[in-house]
């Protein structure tokens, strides 16, 4: 491999497009770019999101809560089209100053509560409804450790491997090798864990599973970046078993549909405002899977 001739300047400046699929929305500053109020539906929980792995974490949890009979978890899911810059509207920035999906507004109390960052939303909802997060000290610590493992690890999979393998305008061998190696190390971490335990945090299904499934479950099931063969995901049979078991859950399949804008039309539910939104095509959607 030839050595790069690029030498970093003493002071970096943003003076050219970054290139790649997301170049139009990348910028080195925060804050709103335009005025745009967020819509508000009739339910206490208002979710502003997109059906990416980070967004799917939250819709899976909400659908699991509803499946358990927690009627207070009814929600409106509004589509945020990040490729069009919806996350930089003034209303969205007011809910999440970091301009990333998902963002949640809980309007069930006297004052709305904003919650942003997917891991934070999972903890907030699990505590609010008293489920999917163990209360015993040791079990809770194990669950939160795996949850934050995902929060810290997935950027190497998505922004690292996924970006350079699938989206970067130039294929850089060093970058792909570096992040492929780290991704496979992470898969091995999960494979070893699932050799010991049915679910990620122990014998019970928790928010740790819901956080990890859209990223690493999606990867071994062949849904991310077209990279299953490249990363030899067949080497992780315990992880594949776990991913398939979660995928068989109806709430997981429903959660994967919400705010989804890619794949088979039967797998997409751009906005969700009532459980009946699934009714007309639920049978087809659940059987269609991806």
C-alpha positions as CSV (number, residue, x, y, z in Angstrom):
1,X,0.0,0.0,0.0
2,X,1.5,3.4,-1.0
3,X,2.0,5.9,1.7
4,X,-0.4,8.9,1.6
5,X,1.1,12.2,0.6
6,X,-1.3,14.1,2.8
7,X,0.2,16.1,5.6
8,X,-2.2,17.6,8.1
9,X,-2.0,21.4,8.4
10,X,-1.1,23.0,11.7
11,X,-4.6,24.4,11.9
12,X,-7.6,22.5,10.3
13,X,-10.2,24.7,8.6
14,X,-13.5,23.7,6.9
15,X,-12.9,24.9,3.4
16,X,-14.1,22.1,1.2
17,X,-17.0,19.5,1.0
18,X,-16.3,16.4,3.1
19,X,-17.6,14.1,0.3
20,X,-19.5,11.0,0.7
21,X,-23.2,10.2,1.1
22,X,-23.7,12.6,4.0
23,X,-21.6,15.5,2.9
24,X,-24.6,17.8,2.6
25,X,-25.4,17.6,6.3
26,X,-21.9,17.5,7.7
27,X,-20.6,20.7,9.3
28,X,-18.3,21.6,12.2
29,X,-20.8,23.7,14.1
30,X,-23.9,23.0,16.1
31,X,-27.3,24.8,16.4
32,X,-30.3,25.3,14.2
33,X,-30.0,26.2,10.6
34,X,-33.7,27.1,10.1
35,X,-36.9,27.7,12.0
36,X,-39.2,24.7,12.1
37,X,-41.6,23.7,14.9
38,X,-42.0,20.1,15.7
39,X,-45.4,18.4,15.3
40,X,-47.1,17.2,18.4
41,X,-49.6,14.3,18.5
42,X,-52.2,13.2,21.0
43,X,-50.1,10.8,23.1
44,X,-47.9,11.7,26.1
45,X,-44.8,10.4,24.4
46,X,-43.6,12.2,21.3
47,X,-40.7,10.5,19.4
48,X,-38.8,12.3,16.7
49,X,-36.7,9.7,14.9
50,X,-35.7,7.7,11.9
51,X,-35.5,3.9,11.5
52,X,-31.7,3.7,11.8
53,X,-30.2,1.3,14.4
54,X,-30.2,4.1,17.0
55,X,-33.8,5.0,16.3
56,X,-34.9,1.3,16.3
57,X,-33.6,0.8,19.8
58,X,-36.3,3.1,21.2
59,X,-39.2,1.9,19.0
60,X,-38.5,-1.7,20.0
61,X,-38.7,-0.7,23.7
62,X,-41.9,1.2,23.2
63,X,-43.5,-1.7,21.3
64,X,-42.4,-4.1,24.0
65,X,-43.9,-1.9,26.7
66,X,-47.2,-1.8,24.9
67,X,-47.1,-5.5,24.4
68,X,-46.8,-5.9,28.2
69,X,-50.0,-3.7,28.6
70,X,-48.3,-0.4,29.6
71,X,-50.9,1.9,28.0
72,X,-48.9,5.0,29.1
73,X,-46.3,4.0,26.6
74,X,-48.5,4.9,23.6
75,X,-46.6,7.2,21.4
76,X,-46.5,9.3,18.3
77,X,-43.4,8.6,16.1
78,X,-42.6,11.5,13.8
79,X,-40.2,11.0,10.9
80,X,-37.0,13.1,10.9
81,X,-35.4,12.9,7.5
82,X,-31.7,13.5,8.4
83,X,-30.6,13.5,4.8
84,X,-32.8,16.6,4.3
85,X,-31.6,18.3,7.5
86,X,-34.7,18.0,9.6
87,X,-32.5,17.5,12.7
88,X,-31.2,21.1,12.3
89,X,-34.7,22.6,12.6
90,X,-35.2,24.9,15.6
91,X,-37.8,22.6,17.2
92,X,-35.6,19.5,17.0
93,X,-32.6,21.3,18.3
94,X,-34.6,22.5,21.3
95,X,-35.3,18.8,22.1
96,X,-31.8,17.6,21.2
97,X,-29.0,20.2,21.1
98,X,-26.8,17.6,19.5
99,X,-29.0,17.3,16.4
100,X,-29.0,13.5,16.3
101,X,-32.0,11.1,16.3
102,X,-33.7,9.8,18.3
103,X,-35.2,12.5,20.6
104,X,-38.1,12.1,23.0
105,X,-40.5,14.6,24.5
106,X,-42.5,13.2,27.5
107,X,-45.5,15.4,27.9
108,X,-47.2,13.3,30.6
109,X,-46.4,15.6,33.5
110,X,-47.0,19.3,34.2
111,X,-43.9,20.3,32.2
112,X,-42.5,18.5,29.1
113,X,-39.3,16.5,29.7
114,X,-36.8,16.2,26.9
115,X,-34.7,13.1,26.7
116,X,-32.0,12.7,24.0
117,X,-29.3,10.1,23.2
118,X,-30.7,6.6,22.6
119,X,-29.1,5.0,25.7
120,X,-30.5,7.7,27.9
121,X,-34.0,7.3,26.4
122,X,-33.9,3.5,27.0
123,X,-33.0,4.0,30.7
124,X,-35.6,6.8,31.1
125,X,-38.4,4.7,29.7
126,X,-37.4,1.5,31.5
127,X,-37.3,3.4,34.8
128,X,-40.6,5.2,34.1
129,X,-42.4,1.9,33.5
130,X,-40.4,-0.3,35.9
131,X,-39.4,-3.0,33.5
132,X,-36.6,-4.3,31.2
133,X,-34.0,-2.8,33.7
134,X,-33.4,-5.1,36.7
135,X,-33.8,-3.5,40.1
136,X,-31.4,-5.8,42.0
137,X,-28.0,-4.0,42.3
138,X,-25.8,-6.6,40.6
139,X,-28.2,-7.3,37.8
140,X,-28.8,-3.6,37.2
141,X,-25.1,-3.0,37.1
142,X,-24.6,-5.8,34.6
143,X,-27.4,-4.5,32.4
144,X,-26.1,-0.9,32.4
145,X,-22.6,-2.1,31.7
146,X,-23.7,-3.8,28.5
147,X,-25.9,-0.9,27.6
148,X,-23.0,1.5,27.8
149,X,-20.7,-1.0,26.1
150,X,-23.0,-0.6,23.1
151,X,-23.1,3.2,23.4
152,X,-19.3,3.3,23.4
153,X,-18.7,0.5,20.9
154,X,-21.2,1.1,18.1
155,X,-19.5,4.3,16.7
156,X,-16.6,2.0,15.7
157,X,-19.0,-0.1,13.8
158,X,-21.1,2.6,12.3
159,X,-19.1,5.8,12.0
160,X,-15.9,3.7,11.6
161,X,-16.3,0.5,9.7
162,X,-19.7,1.3,8.1
163,X,-18.5,4.8,6.9
164,X,-15.2,3.7,5.4
165,X,-16.5,0.4,4.0
166,X,-19.9,1.6,2.6
167,X,-20.1,5.4,2.4
168,X,-16.7,7.0,2.0
169,X,-16.1,8.4,-1.5
170,X,-12.6,6.9,-1.4
171,X,-11.8,3.4,-0.2
172,X,-8.9,3.6,2.3
173,X,-7.3,0.2,3.0
174,X,-5.9,1.3,6.4
175,X,-9.2,2.7,7.6
176,X,-11.2,-0.4,6.5
177,X,-8.7,-2.8,8.0
178,X,-8.5,-0.9,11.3
179,X,-12.3,-0.7,11.8
180,X,-13.0,-4.2,10.4
181,X,-10.5,-5.6,13.0
182,X,-12.3,-3.7,15.8
183,X,-15.7,-4.7,14.6
184,X,-14.7,-8.4,14.7
185,X,-13.2,-8.0,18.1
186,X,-16.6,-6.6,19.3
187,X,-18.5,-9.4,17.7
188,X,-16.2,-11.8,19.5
189,X,-16.9,-10.0,22.8
190,X,-20.6,-10.7,22.2
191,X,-20.1,-14.3,21.1
192,X,-18.2,-15.1,24.2
193,X,-20.8,-13.4,26.4
194,X,-23.6,-15.3,24.7
195,X,-21.8,-18.6,25.3
196,X,-22.4,-17.9,29.0
197,X,-25.9,-16.4,28.9
198,X,-29.1,-16.6,27.0
199,X,-29.4,-12.8,26.8
200,X,-26.7,-10.1,26.9
201,X,-27.1,-9.0,30.6
202,X,-28.2,-12.4,32.0
203,X,-31.1,-14.8,31.9
204,X,-33.7,-12.0,31.3
205,X,-34.4,-9.9,28.2
206,X,-33.5,-6.2,28.9
207,X,-32.8,-2.9,27.4
208,X,-29.2,-4.1,26.8
209,X,-30.5,-6.5,24.3
210,X,-32.7,-3.9,22.7
211,X,-29.7,-1.5,22.3
212,X,-27.3,-4.1,20.9
213,X,-29.7,-5.9,18.6
214,X,-30.2,-3.2,15.9
215,X,-26.5,-2.8,15.4
216,X,-24.8,-6.2,16.0
217,X,-27.8,-8.4,15.5
218,X,-28.5,-6.5,12.3
219,X,-24.9,-7.1,11.2
220,X,-24.9,-10.8,11.7
221,X,-28.4,-11.2,10.1
222,X,-27.1,-9.4,7.0
223,X,-28.8,-6.1,7.3
224,X,-25.9,-3.6,7.6
225,X,-23.6,-2.4,4.9
226,X,-23.8,-5.6,2.9
227,X,-20.8,-6.7,5.0
228,X,-21.9,-10.1,6.4
229,X,-19.6,-12.1,4.1
230,X,-16.7,-9.6,4.3
231,X,-16.8,-9.9,8.1
232,X,-17.4,-13.7,8.1
233,X,-20.4,-13.4,10.5
234,X,-20.8,-17.2,10.3
235,X,-18.0,-17.4,12.8
236,X,-20.4,-16.1,15.6
237,X,-23.2,-18.8,15.9
238,X,-24.2,-17.8,19.5
239,X,-24.6,-14.2,18.4
240,X,-26.7,-15.4,15.4
241,X,-28.9,-17.5,17.6
242,X,-29.5,-14.6,19.9
243,X,-30.2,-12.2,17.0
244,X,-32.7,-14.6,15.4
245,X,-34.5,-15.2,18.8
246,X,-35.0,-11.5,19.2
247,X,-36.1,-11.0,15.7
248,X,-38.9,-13.5,16.2
249,X,-40.4,-11.3,18.8
250,X,-43.5,-9.4,17.3
251,X,-42.6,-6.2,19.2
252,X,-39.1,-6.2,17.7
253,X,-40.5,-6.6,14.2
254,X,-43.0,-3.8,14.8
255,X,-40.3,-1.6,16.2
256,X,-38.1,-2.1,13.2
257,X,-40.9,-0.9,10.9
258,X,-41.5,2.5,12.7
259,X,-39.9,5.5,10.9
260,X,-38.3,3.2,8.4
261,X,-37.8,4.6,4.9
262,X,-35.8,1.9,3.1
263,X,-36.3,-1.7,2.2
264,X,-39.5,-3.3,1.0
265,X,-42.5,-1.0,1.2
266,X,-44.3,-3.6,3.3
267,X,-41.6,-3.2,6.0
268,X,-42.0,0.6,6.3
269,X,-44.2,2.6,8.6
270,X,-43.0,6.1,8.1
271,X,-45.0,7.5,11.1
272,X,-46.8,5.8,13.9
273,X,-49.6,7.5,15.8
274,X,-51.7,4.6,16.9
275,X,-51.3,0.8,17.2
276,X,-53.9,0.6,14.4
277,X,-51.4,2.0,12.0
278,X,-50.0,-1.5,11.8
279,X,-53.4,-3.2,11.3
280,X,-53.9,-3.0,7.5
281,X,-50.7,-4.5,6.6
282,X,-49.5,-6.2,9.8
283,X,-49.6,-9.7,8.5
284,X,-47.6,-8.8,5.4
285,X,-45.2,-6.7,7.3
286,X,-44.4,-9.2,10.0
287,X,-43.9,-12.0,7.4
288,X,-41.8,-9.7,5.1
289,X,-39.3,-9.0,7.9
290,X,-36.7,-6.9,6.2
